[in-house]
Amino acid sequence: MRAALVTPATLLHDVQPYSDYHLILTHRVIFDHRYQKFYRERSKAGDFILLDNSAAEKNGRSVPLKDVVLAAVLTKPNVVFLPDFMFDSHRTLEELENVFMSPHIRFMRRVLPETKIAAVVQGASVADWMMCFGVLNSLEGIDVLGIPMLTTQLFGSRWKALEAIKKRVKKKCHLLGCWKTAPLNEVEIESQYSFVTGVDTTKVVRLAVEGKGLDRWLEVSHNKAFIDTEHNHVDKELLRANCEGFVKLCGGG
């Protein structure tokens, strides 16, 4: 399993050496030229890039599809996450129907024919989540499944959701974020599932900014604006140790 170290623009060059697997945010690509330029260059260099729809950063609702497509054209990612709604399987599936009929998605597929399409599995209960998984797992046109950190609230641990789908899953999965109360060792458990390609998190960098190591994984402050804020003062040695330690735990960069 590979590690995407989600990072504010001011620290991108400091974190880049530790992984060539990245999850990038649509709203940052559009509104931050430094961020856009950095990942456009990483794409050209051959790094693996997943473009996220910024739902977690926008109070549970994705940015408009036209913005996702614009960010994709600007950065040429390997994978694009389509819009979703947190905990709402029906709105997520309904939105996907609209997306596939949209001229925006047809344009993106014509301009970026090699880019894979990802959808996020959502639900308000275990049964609801499993229903959504079943639909997306079989849906033609979806190449990758996103398993969000909020799945932890439904199953108790996200790895239990992975266990529940392991005999049925037909597509590669990316793990979106790390839930605030989930212990670090659960990341290692998640890495054992062969259909999981990677996981992303801001926590590794956030801890370093707060002067904390991975041993204080559960002590990171809640800060939804972290990725949108300038961070110019960080212990580079601590940042290195956190990044290298997390990548090693995941089993790859």
Buried (B, 14 or more C-beta within 10 A) or exposed (E): BBBBBBBBBBBBEBBBEBBBBBBBBBBBBBEBEEBBBBBBEBBEEEBBBBBBBBBBBBEBBBBEBEBBBBBBBBBBBBBBBBBBBBBBBBBBBEBBEEBBEBEBBEBBBEEBEEBBBBBBBBBBEBEBBBBBBEBBBEBEEBBBBBBBBBBBEBBEBBBBBBEBBEEEBEBBBBBBBBBEEBEBEBBBBBBEBEEBBBBBBBBBBBBBBBEBBBEEBEEBEEEEEBBBEEBEEBBEEBBBBBBBBBBEBBEBB
